Amino acid sequence: MRDLTLHRKTSAEVELTSPEGQRQSIEPGVVSPRVTKTTIAANQKIVWIDIDNSPHVPFFLPIVEELQNRGIEIVLTARAAYQVCELIKLFSMPCKVVGRHYGKNKLLKVLGNCLRAAELLPMTIARRPDLAISHGSRAQVLVCKSLGIPTLVMHDYEHSTKTGFIEPSWTLMPDVIPDRVMSKKTERLLKYQGLKEDVYVPQFRPDASILSRLGLDAKDLIVTLRPPATEAHDHNPESDLLFKETVMFLAKQPNLRAVVLPRSVRQNEQIRKEWADLISSGRVVIPKEAVNGLDLIWFSDLVISGGGTMNREAAALGVPVYSIFRGKLGAVDKYLSENGRLVLIESVQEVSTKIRLTRWKRPARPRNQSGAVLHSIVNSVVSILENRRPAEASAVRDQTQPSESKATSAAK
């Protein structure tokens, strides 16, 4: 598979092209760049960002742009997992796709990470980044550990699998997560106030064409439904029962359309087989290609998800959201639930008693317009590149952006 790489034109600038000099590509997972040129300084820092999962595509997009605006050169790689390849094409991110997802089996996961690390090694040696960043890429940490390259790993779920022997140099996470649950090296922890979704939601501009593209009518009650992540390490079969009960509950409602977003090809096939009648009648819609999740959430009346980013995106946008996730509850979801921004569905009985099928009084535009979380994260990255300590990084963040209390964040 071809990849889009940075080719130096002169000592002053670079241009993003394919190896054949083309600016467009129709191959899966290969996309054209959003920005074609950027100034390069003699001492320009290089940051390598590895996109490991579908939610990381919209998350890293504004971070990449802000780091480039600060004169930092970006190298992008991605793993072919879930809808990553479709989304990097949708968002036009220049990216080299390396490796794939190896399923739920723990041994295969370990072997897959080691194989992907080996595949990433030549590029890493050639580019020698000053800092490697991800939202949980174990392969990136592994290859950088072997080369002595500093790593920054972001997390927003403290119950993810820990691999102490490849612990990153720095960990960055929301401030509602307790310090020691992610790392014993508290001096290497950085925090930001708010949700990771607050990085990109402020830049969101709703596109109503999502409705016509999916064959939806605004007169209907629209529900976005995300199945549980069955291949995740934290999957609980109870979530599958809640998903099935939810589909049956929604199917009984008149003038309701449910848009189901499967997480994988296998899950897509299973849902199409099990709910063939609802799909053929148009009551259940499965998009034929990747869509902008924020558009779909914004024009839905409610969201029901088996956990993860879609729950928090809905919460960030103010859309009513219900979680059927039955794994270990993370601090972020607990915080959202306690503040009335997320409703937890914990039993089959609660599907019909807690979920309110009413129209959402959609405001004229999204209310979350603060760029504080984006600037906080970027300032932390710059601080590490400039060899400042975490305390100094926090000071820079606080001086750059007005401090926001948790109550303020909850009001977004």
C-alpha positions as CSV (number, residue, x, y, z in Angstrom):
1,M,0.0,0.0,0.0
2,R,1.3,3.4,-0.9
3,D,1.6,6.1,1.8
4,L,1.6,9.9,1.8
5,T,5.0,11.1,3.1
6,L,6.8,14.4,3.6
7,H,9.1,15.3,0.7
8,R,11.5,18.2,1.2
9,K,11.3,20.7,-1.7
10,T,13.8,23.3,-0.5
11,S,15.5,24.1,2.7
12,A,12.6,26.3,3.6
13,E,9.5,24.2,2.9
14,V,8.1,20.7,2.5
15,E,5.2,19.4,0.5
16,L,2.9,16.5,1.2
17,T,2.7,14.2,-1.8
18,S,2.5,10.5,-2.7
19,P,5.7,8.8,-3.9
20,E,4.5,9.2,-7.5
21,G,3.8,12.9,-7.0
22,Q,0.0,12.6,-6.9
23,R,-2.0,14.7,-4.5
24,Q,-5.0,12.4,-4.5
25,S,-5.4,8.6,-3.9
26,I,-8.3,6.3,-4.1
27,E,-6.6,3.4,-2.3
28,P,-8.2,2.5,1.1
29,G,-6.5,4.1,4.1
30,V,-4.5,6.6,2.0
31,V,-5.8,10.2,2.0
32,S,-4.8,13.5,0.6
33,P,-3.4,16.2,3.0
34,R,-5.5,19.1,4.4
35,V,-2.4,21.4,4.4
36,T,0.1,21.1,1.6
37,K,3.0,23.3,2.9
38,T,4.6,24.3,6.1
39,T,7.7,26.3,7.1
40,I,10.6,24.2,8.4
41,A,13.2,25.6,10.8
42,A,16.7,24.2,11.1
43,N,15.9,23.1,14.7
44,Q,12.3,22.0,14.1
45,K,11.0,19.4,16.5
46,I,9.4,16.2,15.1
47,V,6.4,14.7,16.8
48,W,5.2,11.2,15.8
49,I,1.4,10.6,16.3
50,D,0.1,7.0,16.1
51,I,-3.7,6.6,15.5
52,D,-4.6,3.3,17.2
53,N,-8.4,3.4,17.1
54,S,-11.4,5.1,15.3
55,P,-12.1,7.8,17.9
56,H,-8.5,9.0,17.7
57,V,-9.0,10.4,14.1
58,P,-11.2,13.4,15.0
59,F,-9.4,13.7,18.3
60,F,-5.9,14.2,16.9
61,L,-6.9,16.3,13.9
62,P,-7.0,19.7,15.8
63,I,-4.0,18.7,17.8
64,V,-2.0,18.1,14.6
65,E,-3.1,21.4,13.2
66,E,-2.2,23.3,16.3
67,L,1.2,21.7,16.7
68,Q,1.9,22.5,13.0
69,N,0.9,26.1,13.7
70,R,3.5,26.2,16.4
71,G,6.2,25.1,13.9
72,I,6.4,21.4,14.8
73,E,6.7,18.8,12.1
74,I,4.2,15.9,12.3
75,V,4.6,12.3,11.3
76,L,1.3,10.3,11.2
77,T,0.8,6.6,11.3
78,A,-2.3,4.5,11.9
79,R,-3.4,1.0,12.6
80,A,-6.1,-0.6,10.4
81,A,-8.6,-1.2,13.2
82,Y,-12.4,-0.8,13.2
83,Q,-13.2,2.3,11.0
84,V,-9.7,4.0,11.2
85,C,-9.0,3.8,7.4
86,E,-12.4,5.0,6.4
87,L,-12.2,7.9,8.9
88,I,-8.7,9.1,7.9
89,K,-10.0,9.3,4.3
90,L,-13.2,11.1,5.5
91,F,-11.2,13.7,7.4
92,S,-8.4,13.9,4.8
93,M,-5.5,13.1,7.1
94,P,-2.1,12.3,5.5
95,C,-1.2,9.0,7.1
96,K,0.7,5.8,6.7
97,V,-1.3,2.7,7.7
98,V,0.8,0.0,9.5
99,G,-0.6,-3.2,11.0
100,R,-4.1,-4.2,12.0
101,H,-6.3,-5.4,14.8
102,Y,-5.8,-9.0,16.0
103,G,-9.1,-9.6,17.8
104,K,-10.0,-10.3,21.4
105,N,-7.5,-13.1,22.1
106,K,-4.9,-11.8,24.6
107,L,-2.0,-13.8,23.1
108,L,-2.8,-12.6,19.6
109,K,-3.0,-9.1,20.9
110,V,0.5,-9.3,22.4
111,L,1.9,-10.9,19.2
112,G,0.1,-8.4,17.0
113,N,1.6,-5.5,19.0
114,C,5.1,-6.9,18.7
115,L,4.7,-7.5,15.0
116,R,3.4,-3.9,14.5
117,A,6.3,-2.5,16.5
118,A,8.7,-4.3,14.2
119,E,6.9,-2.9,11.2
120,L,7.1,0.6,12.7
121,L,10.8,0.3,13.6
122,P,12.3,1.3,10.2
123,M,10.3,4.5,9.9
124,T,11.0,5.4,13.5
125,I,14.8,5.0,13.0
126,A,14.7,7.0,9.8
127,R,12.7,9.9,11.2
128,R,13.9,9.8,14.8
129,P,11.1,11.8,16.3
130,D,11.7,14.0,19.4
131,L,8.4,12.8,21.0
132,A,5.9,10.0,20.2
133,I,2.3,10.6,21.1
134,S,-0.8,8.3,21.1
135,H,-4.0,7.6,22.9
136,G,-3.0,4.1,24.0
137,S,-0.8,2.7,21.2
138,R,1.3,-0.1,22.9
139,A,3.2,-0.8,19.7
140,Q,4.4,2.8,19.5
141,V,5.5,2.7,23.2
142,L,7.3,-0.6,22.6
143,V,9.3,0.6,19.6
144,C,10.2,3.9,21.2
145,K,11.2,2.2,24.4
146,S,13.8,0.2,22.4
147,L,15.2,3.3,20.8
148,G,15.1,5.6,23.8
149,I,12.5,8.0,22.3
150,P,10.3,9.8,24.9
151,T,6.6,8.9,24.7
152,L,3.4,10.6,25.8
153,V,0.3,8.4,26.1
154,M,-3.1,9.8,26.8
155,H,-5.8,7.9,28.5
156,D,-9.4,8.6,29.6
157,Y,-10.3,5.1,30.9
158,E,-8.3,3.9,33.9
159,H,-9.3,0.2,33.6
160,S,-7.5,-0.3,30.4
161,T,-5.0,-3.2,30.4
162,K,-1.7,-2.1,32.0
163,T,1.7,-3.1,30.6
164,G,4.1,-1.9,33.2
165,F,7.3,-3.0,31.4
166,I,6.5,-0.6,28.5
167,E,5.1,2.3,30.6
168,P,5.3,5.6,28.7
169,S,7.6,8.5,29.7
170,W,4.5,10.7,30.3
171,T,0.8,10.0,30.9
172,L,-1.8,12.6,30.1
173,M,-5.4,12.2,31.3
174,P,-8.6,14.0,32.5
175,D,-8.3,15.4,36.0
176,V,-11.3,13.4,37.3
177,I,-9.1,10.2,37.1
178,P,-7.2,9.5,40.3
179,D,-3.5,9.9,40.1
180,R,-2.1,6.4,40.9
181,V,-4.6,4.3,39.0
182,M,-2.8,4.9,35.7
183,S,0.8,5.1,36.9
184,K,2.8,5.0,40.1
185,K,5.1,7.6,38.7
186,T,2.9,10.6,39.7
187,E,5.7,13.0,38.8
188,R,5.2,11.9,35.2
189,L,1.4,12.5,35.1
190,L,-0.1,15.5,33.4
191,K,-3.8,16.3,33.5
192,Y,-6.4,18.5,31.7
193,Q,-9.8,19.7,32.8
194,G,-12.7,18.4,30.8
195,L,-13.2,15.5,28.3
196,K,-10.9,14.4,25.5
197,E,-14.0,15.1,23.3
198,D,-13.7,18.7,24.3
199,V,-10.6,18.9,22.1
200,Y,-12.6,18.7,18.8
201,V,-16.2,19.4,19.6
202,P,-15.6,23.2,19.8
203,Q,-14.6,23.1,16.1
204,F,-17.7,21.1,15.1
205,R,-20.1,22.8,12.6
206,P,-23.3,20.6,12.1
207,D,-24.0,19.4,8.5
208,A,-27.7,18.6,8.1
209,S,-27.1,16.7,4.9
210,I,-26.3,13.6,7.1
211,L,-30.1,13.1,7.3
212,S,-30.7,12.9,3.5
213,R,-27.6,10.8,3.0
214,L,-28.9,8.2,5.4
215,G,-32.4,8.4,4.1
216,L,-33.7,9.9,7.4
217,D,-36.7,12.2,7.9
218,A,-36.4,15.0,10.5
219,K,-40.0,14.3,11.4
220,D,-39.1,10.9,12.8
221,L,-37.6,10.4,16.2
222,I,-34.0,9.5,15.5
223,V,-31.9,7.3,17.8
224,T,-28.2,6.7,17.3
225,L,-27.3,3.2,18.6
226,R,-23.8,2.0,19.1
227,P,-23.3,-1.8,19.9
228,P,-20.9,-2.9,22.7
229,A,-17.2,-3.4,21.8
230,T,-17.3,-7.2,21.8
231,E,-13.6,-7.6,21.0
232,A,-12.4,-5.2,23.8
233,H,-10.7,-6.6,26.8
234,D,-13.2,-5.1,29.2
235,H,-16.3,-6.5,27.4
236,N,-19.1,-7.8,29.6
237,P,-21.7,-10.1,28.0
238,E,-24.4,-8.3,29.9
239,S,-23.9,-5.4,27.4
240,D,-24.9,-7.7,24.6
241,L,-28.2,-8.5,26.4
242,L,-28.8,-4.8,27.0
243,F,-28.2,-4.1,23.3
244,K,-30.6,-6.8,22.2
245,E,-33.3,-5.5,24.6
246,T,-32.7,-2.0,23.4
247,V,-33.3,-2.9,19.8
248,M,-36.5,-4.8,20.7
249,F,-37.7,-1.8,22.8
250,L,-37.0,0.7,20.0
251,A,-38.7,-1.6,17.4
252,K,-42.0,-1.3,19.2
253,Q,-42.1,2.5,18.9
254,P,-43.9,4.2,16.0
255,N,-42.2,6.9,13.9
256,L,-38.8,6.0,15.2
257,R,-35.7,5.3,13.1
258,A,-32.6,3.8,14.7
259,V,-29.2,4.3,13.1
260,V,-26.9,1.5,14.2
261,L,-23.1,2.0,13.9
262,P,-21.4,-1.4,14.1
263,R,-17.8,-1.4,15.3
264,S,-16.4,-4.1,13.0
265,V,-17.2,-6.0,9.8
266,R,-18.0,-9.1,11.8
267,Q,-20.4,-7.2,14.1
268,N,-22.0,-5.5,11.0
269,E,-22.7,-9.0,9.5
270,Q,-24.1,-10.3,12.8
271,I,-26.5,-7.3,13.2
272,R,-27.7,-7.5,9.6
273,K,-28.4,-11.2,10.0
274,E,-30.2,-10.9,13.4
275,W,-32.2,-7.8,12.6
276,A,-32.8,-8.3,8.8
277,D,-36.6,-7.5,9.1
278,L,-36.0,-4.2,10.8
279,I,-33.3,-3.3,8.3
280,S,-35.4,-4.2,5.3
281,S,-38.4,-2.2,6.6
282,G,-36.1,0.9,7.2
283,R,-36.7,1.0,10.9
284,V,-33.0,0.3,11.4
285,V,-30.4,2.0,9.2
286,I,-26.8,0.9,9.0
287,P,-24.6,3.5,7.1
288,K,-22.9,2.0,4.0
289,E,-19.8,4.1,4.6
290,A,-18.1,6.0,7.4
291,V,-20.0,9.1,8.6
292,N,-19.0,12.0,10.8
293,G,-20.2,10.8,14.2
294,L,-20.8,14.3,15.5
295,D,-23.2,15.1,12.7
296,L,-25.2,12.0,13.4
297,I,-25.2,12.6,17.2
298,W,-26.2,16.3,16.7
299,F,-29.2,15.4,14.5
300,S,-30.4,12.5,16.8
301,D,-32.9,12.9,19.6
302,L,-30.9,10.6,21.8
303,V,-27.9,8.3,21.8
304,I,-27.6,4.8,23.3
305,S,-24.1,3.3,23.2
306,G,-22.2,0.4,24.5
307,G,-19.6,2.7,26.0
308,G,-16.7,4.7,24.8
309,T,-16.3,7.9,22.8
310,M,-19.8,8.2,21.4
311,N,-21.2,8.5,24.9
312,R,-18.8,11.3,25.8
313,E,-19.3,13.0,22.4
314,A,-23.0,13.1,23.1
315,A,-22.4,14.4,26.6
316,A,-20.0,17.1,25.2
317,L,-22.7,18.2,22.7
318,G,-25.5,18.1,25.3
319,V,-27.5,15.4,23.5
320,P,-29.4,13.0,25.8
321,V,-27.2,9.8,26.1
322,Y,-27.7,6.4,27.7
323,S,-24.9,3.9,28.4
324,I,-25.4,0.2,28.1
325,F,-21.7,-0.5,28.9
326,R,-21.4,-3.1,31.7
327,G,-17.6,-3.3,32.1
328,K,-15.8,-1.5,34.9
329,L,-17.1,2.0,35.2
330,G,-14.4,4.6,34.6
331,A,-14.0,7.9,36.5
332,V,-15.0,10.0,33.5
333,D,-18.4,8.2,33.0
334,K,-19.0,8.2,36.7
335,Y,-18.4,12.0,36.7
336,L,-20.8,12.5,33.8
337,S,-23.4,10.3,35.4
338,E,-23.2,12.2,38.7
339,N,-23.6,15.5,36.9
340,G,-26.7,14.3,34.9
341,R,-24.9,14.3,31.6
342,L,-25.0,10.5,31.1
343,V,-27.7,7.9,32.2
344,L,-26.4,4.4,33.1
345,I,-28.6,1.5,32.0
346,E,-27.6,-1.4,34.4
347,S,-30.3,-4.0,33.8
348,V,-32.7,-5.2,31.1
349,Q,-35.7,-3.7,33.1
350,E,-34.1,-0.3,33.0
351,V,-34.1,-0.2,29.2
352,S,-37.8,0.6,29.1
353,T,-38.0,2.5,32.4
354,K,-35.0,4.8,32.1
355,I,-34.7,5.6,28.4
356,R,-36.9,8.5,27.4
357,L,-38.0,8.5,23.8
358,T,-38.7,12.3,23.4
359,R,-37.5,14.9,21.0
360,W,-34.4,16.7,21.9
361,K,-34.8,20.5,22.0
362,R,-31.8,21.1,19.8
363,P,-30.2,24.6,20.2
364,A,-29.2,26.6,17.1
365,R,-25.6,25.7,17.5
366,P,-23.4,23.6,19.8
367,R,-22.7,25.4,23.1
368,N,-19.3,24.0,23.8
369,Q,-17.1,26.6,22.1
370,S,-14.1,26.6,24.5
371,G,-10.7,25.6,23.1
372,A,-9.2,25.3,26.6
373,V,-8.7,21.5,26.5
374,L,-7.0,21.6,23.1
375,H,-4.6,24.3,24.3
376,S,-3.9,22.5,27.6
377,I,-2.9,19.3,25.8
378,V,-0.8,21.1,23.1
379,N,0.9,23.2,25.8
380,S,1.8,20.0,27.7
381,V,3.3,18.6,24.5
382,V,5.3,21.7,23.9
383,S,6.5,21.7,27.5
384,I,7.9,18.2,27.1
385,L,9.6,19.1,23.9
386,E,11.2,22.1,25.7
387,N,12.3,19.8,28.6
388,R,10.1,21.4,31.2
389,R,8.9,19.4,34.2
390,P,5.2,18.5,34.6
391,A,4.6,21.2,37.2
392,E,6.1,23.8,34.8
393,A,3.9,22.4,32.0
394,S,0.8,22.9,34.2
395,A,1.9,26.4,35.0
396,V,2.2,27.2,31.3
397,R,-1.3,25.8,30.7
398,D,-2.9,27.8,33.5
399,Q,-1.2,31.0,32.2
400,T,-2.3,30.5,28.6
401,Q,-6.0,29.5,29.3
402,P,-8.3,30.7,32.0
403,S,-8.8,28.0,34.6
404,E,-12.1,26.2,34.4
405,S,-13.7,24.6,37.4
406,K,-15.4,21.2,37.1
407,A,-18.7,22.9,37.5
408,T,-17.9,25.0,34.5
409,S,-17.0,21.9,32.5
410,A,-20.2,20.3,33.5
411,A,-22.2,23.2,32.2
412,K,-20.7,22.9,28.7
